[in-house]
């Protein structure tokens, strides 16, 4: 990937007659992702080894890369000090070639729907931390996706029940904050329970945040951070969306709150640091674009809501700005995590659904190009990171008989952009700060 500081020399300066807007946006996205990759985040952060053991645990799409980076730095700085542990990541998101771990075991499980390996990984982590003493330290590597990858149902609840509730929450368009509130209260490991099991050992948590607001207690449903929500909050969310609640789940949520609290003595020794967030990816992209003479406006790094509606709104904004007198290109950047309320049976993810809403709003407006990706390299459950388009694609779509309204009605944005050959396929990036969206508005020609 290009350096986070500048665009690759091949990008060149943009101009109103530029025919490389798509390539430029792709390179900009590479810069944004590189800025939040674990290999650039962990070196220089290592604590001194404790008197006892250091145990690494973790979950998320960035967990394997975080573990590899940590282990390499540990070997360089503390080669004789003990280090062991295990982390779990999504299938196919294990260590990159040449970056395999020797001391930290890397497991793989299912995402976005937990499976039996998700449960097994969570159980093994709880067992691993359960016999630690006050001279030991846990380093927890937490990133987005960890909620599904480390999934241990609370007593009286089955994995099948958790899967059904998780599936319903993902389809109803609930924001991630509400989804993770439910997940925490149906779990035996989330909501600070992993840290509570590790005490009296000190717990150091390193977070790569994929949630709007970057609250560490929300990333991967906060396995090492105490939870401020209550079981009644989780029950109210399920009832508000009309989600079927099994008797065991309802009984659990109606019972006493067993979650650890911030005032519990064990948390007094714990530390947490957010290593990367959506704002960091956007800042890297902004610096690179401004170095090329592009005007940049940041629309927010924590945007939520229906993906297609955000696309339409940002399309209207781009149209209003296109006609303003301007001598140089304008770039609109945003991040966050939108949601999709599923009505149809098509293929898609929130980034392509956002883009299709934007595409519909722009209707081929001259000089406007756009890109949207999930920084983990996977948009929803498909094989693409996202997609991009330019003004000529409106005419191409018409010739191919592709109606954006029809495809949106079926939540079939993947198929739409596949037909245009505009999908972006990167494979796993092994990091995750969620969505990266860029709209390039070129100056209008006289």
N, C-alpha and C positions, 0 to 999 in steps of 0.2 A: 504494500500500500504506500501511497505517497506520504511524505513527511507531514505531520500535523500543522506545520508552520506555513507552508506555501503550496500553491498548486504546482503540479509537475510542469516542467518547462514546455512539454508538448501541448499544454492547454492553451497557452498564448493569451493575449488580451482579447476580451470580448469587444465586439463592435456591432452596430445595428445590422450589418450584413452578415454576421457570423452564421456559418452553417454547421457549427460544431456545438450548439447549445446542449444537445443530449449528452455528448461526450464530456463536456465541461461539468454538467450536473452530476454525472457518474463519478468523475474525479473528486468533486466536492463531497459527495457522499462517502467516498473512500477515506478522505481526510477526517471527516466527522467520526467515522467508526474507529479509525486508527487512534484517535485522541483518547478513546475510552477503553482501549484494549488492556487487559491485565498486565501484559509485558511492560507497559509504560507506567504502570501505577504502583506496583509493589516494591520494586527496588528502592532501597533507602529507608523503608518503613519498618524493618524488622526490629522487634524488641530484643533485649538481651535474654538469653535462655534463663528460665527459672531454676531454682534449686532442684526441683523435681523434673517431671516429664512435660513435654510439649505435645499435645494431641491436636491434630487438625481435623475438623469436621466441616461439612459444607454441602450446599445444595443450590442448583440453579444452572442456567445455560452457560454462565461464565465460570462455573465451579472448577472444571478441569483445567482451564487456562490459568485461573487464579492459583490452583494447587501447584501447577508446574512452575509458575513464576516464583511462588513462595519457596518451593523446594530448591530451585536453582540458587536463589539468593541465600537460603539457609546453608547450602553446601559451600558457598563461597565465603560466608562469614562465620559460621559455627559448625564446621565439618564434624567435630567430635561430639557435639551436643545431641542428645536423643531427639528424634522427631518421628512421629508416626501418625496414622489417621486414615480417614476415608471420606470421600465426597461423592455426590451423585449428580449426574448431569443427564441431559436428554440423549436419547439414542442418536448416535452419529455426531455428537458434540464432544467426544472425548479428546484427549490431548492431540495437538497437531503433530505432524510428522517431525521427529527429532526432539519432541518436548515431552516425552513420556515420563511419568513419575516413577521413582524407585522406592520411596519410603511411604508415600501416600497412595492408598488404593483408590482407583477411580471406577465407580459403578455407573451403569446407565439404566434409565427407566423411561417411562412413557410421559409425554406431555402433548396436549394440555390435559389429557385425561389420565389420572393415576392408574397404575396397574399393580400387580402383585409384587413386582420388583421395587416399586415406590414404597410399598409398605415394609418390605424386607430391609431396604436401605435405612428407613427411619428407625426401625427396631434395632438394627445393628448400631446405629449412632447412639441411641439411648443407652444401650448396653456398654458401649465403649467408654462413655463419660461417667458411668455410674460408680466406678471405684476410684475416682481421683481424690487427691487430698489437697490441703491448702497450699502446699508447695508446688503444685502442678498448675499448668496453664492450658486452656483451650483457645485455639485460634479458629474462629468460625468464619467461613468464607460464604457469604450470602449474596445471591443475585436473583434476578427475576426468573420465574419459572420454578423456583424452589417449592412453591406451595403444592404443585402436583407431583414433583419428583420425590418429595419427602413426605409421604402421606400415611400417617398412622392413625386410624380411627380411635376416637375416645371409647372407653369401655361401654359396651351395650350397643355400639353402632358398627355396622358392617362396612367393608370396603365398597360393596355393591351399592349401598345406600348413599355413601359419599359420592360415588361416581355419578349416580342419577341426579343428585342435587347439584353437583358441579356442572353437569351437562345442561341442566335447566337454567342455571345462572348464566352460563356463557351464551345461551341462545336468546335470553330475554332482554339483553342489552343493559344489564346492570353494570354500573361502574366498578372498577377494580377495587376500590375502597370497600364497597359493600360485599363484593364476592369474597374478599379476604377476611372480612369480619365474620362471615359465616364459616369459612374454612378454619379460622382459629378456634372457634368454639365447638367444632366437631372433631378436634384433633387432640392427640395425646402428646404431641411434640411441639406444636406451634404456640404462639402467644407467650413466649418466654419459658416454656416447659423444658426445652432442651438445656437452657442455661441453669434452670433450677435443679435439674438432675445432675449437672456437672459440679455445682457448689458442694464443698467450699473452695474448689479450684477457681481461680480468676478466669474470666472469659473476655477475650479480646475479639470483637466482631468487626470484620471488614466488609463493607457493603458496596456493591455496584447497583445503583438504584434504577429501577424501571417504573417507579410510581410517581404520579404527580405530587409535588410537595416534598418528596425525598425523605419521608419519615421512616427511619430504620425499622420501626415497629410494624410497618406495613409491607416492606419488601419480603417476598417469600413467606408472608404472614408472620414474620417476626419470631423465628424459633428461639432467639436468644434475648428478646426484648419484652419487658412486661407490657401487658395489654390494658388499654384504658376503656375498651368497650365491654359490654356485658352480654351474657347469654340471651337476655331479653331483646337486646339490639339485634342479634342474629335471627331470633325467632320473628321479630317484626319485619325484617327484610324478606324472609321467605314468604310470609303472609302477604306482604305488599305486592309481590310479583305473582302471587297465586301458585306457588310451587308446592307440589304435593309433599307433605311432611310425614314420613313414617313414624309409627308410634314410638319406637325407640329413640328417634331423633328428637321428637317433641318432648318426651320425658326427660331426656338429657338437658335440653335447653331450658326446661321449666324447673330444673333442680338447682341445687346450690352452685355458686360460682367457685370453681376450683382453680382458676387461673392465678399464676403468681402476680404479685403486686410490686410496683416500683419501690415501695417502702420495705420490702423483704430484705433482710440483712445481706444475703448473698449478693445482691446486685450492687452493693456499695463498692465492691472491688472491680466491677466490670467496666470495660471501656468499649466505645464504638466509634468508628470513623467511616464516613461515606467517601469512598475513593473516587467515584465517578457518577455522573448524573447526566440527564438530557442536556442541561445547560452547558456542560463542558463540551459536548459534541457540537452544539450550535455555536459556541464561542470559537471553536477551532475553524468551523466552516466560515464564520463571519470574518475572522482575521484573514483567512486565505482569500476570500472574495474581495475584501477591501484592499488587500495588497495588489489586486488586479484592477483597481479603479472602479469597482462595482459599489453602488450605494446599497446598503443593507438595512432592512427593517426586521426586527425581531418581534414576532407576533405573540410569543409566549412559549415557555418550555414545559408547560403543565396543562395543555388544553385537553379537555375531555368532551363528552357528548357523542351524539350519533355521528358516525364517520361521514356519511354522505351529506349530512346537513352542514358539517364543518367545511367540507369541500365546496359546497354551493356558496356558503358565506365568504370563504376566501376567494372564490372565483369572482364574486361580485366586487370584492375589494380590489382585486387585480384589475378588473375592468375599469373601475373608477380611477385608479392610479395610472392606467395606460395613457390616458389622454392629457395628463398633466405635462407641462413643458419640462423636458428633461434631456440633458445631453449625454447621459451615461446610463448603462443598464441598472435596473433595480432588482434586488433579490429579497423575497419575502421568506423568512425562515420560521419554522415552528416545530415544537415537539410535544410530547405528552402521550396519552393513551386514550384513544377514542373507543367506542363500543359499536357493535352491530346488533340490531334487533333482527333476528332471522325470521323471514316470512316465507322464503322460497327454499328450493332444494338445490340451488346452484353451488358453484365453487367460488370461494373468495376469502378475503381477509380484510381487516379494517383499513389497511393502506390502499389496496386496490379499490375498495368501496369508496373511500375518501376521494381517490383520484377520479373515479367515474362520476361522482357528484360534481367535482370540479370541472370535468370534461363537459358535462351536460350544461353547466352554467356558462362556460366560456364559448361554446358552440363554434370552435375554430377561430377565435379572436386572434388577429394577426399579432405576431411578436411575443406570444406568451407560451412558455414551456414550463413543465412541472415534473417533479419526481417525488415519490414517497416510498420509503422503505421502513421495515422493522430492522433495527440495528443488530438484532440477533441473527439475521439472515433468513428468517422464516416468517412469512406473513400468514398468521393463523396456523393452519395445519397443512398448507400446500408446500410446494418445493421452491417457491419464489420468495425473494425478500420484499418485493413490491413491484412497481412499474414506473414508467414515465411516458410522456407524450408531448407532442408539439402541435402547432396550429394545423399542419398538413394532415394530421391524423383524423380530423373531423371529416374532410373530404374522402379520405380512404375508408373510414367507417361507413359512410354513406354508400360508396361503391360496393362494399362487401355486405350491405344489408344489415349492419349492426346498429341497432337502436339502443342508445344508453338507457332510456327510460324502461324499456323492456328488460334489459339485463339487470338493472337495479331492482326491478320488481321481483326478480327471482334470486337476488343476492348472488349474481353470477358474474361478478366483475373480473374474476380470474379468466374465465373463458373469453370475455370481451377483449381484454388486453392480450391474451394469447393469440387470438385471431389477427390482431394488429402487429404481432411480433414485437410487443413492447414490454413484456415481462422482464424483470431484473432477477437473475438467478445467480446468487453468490455462493450458496452453500453456507454452512454454519460459520459465523464470525467468531464465536466463543467469547462474546461479550453481550451486553444487553442493557441499553438505556432507553429502550422502546422506540417510538416513532421518530423519524427524521423526515421533514417535509420541506421542500424548496420549490418556490415559484419564481421563475426568471421572467421579468418584463423588460423586453428590449425597447429602446427608444423608437418611436414611430418615424418612419421615413417621410421626408417632405412630400 
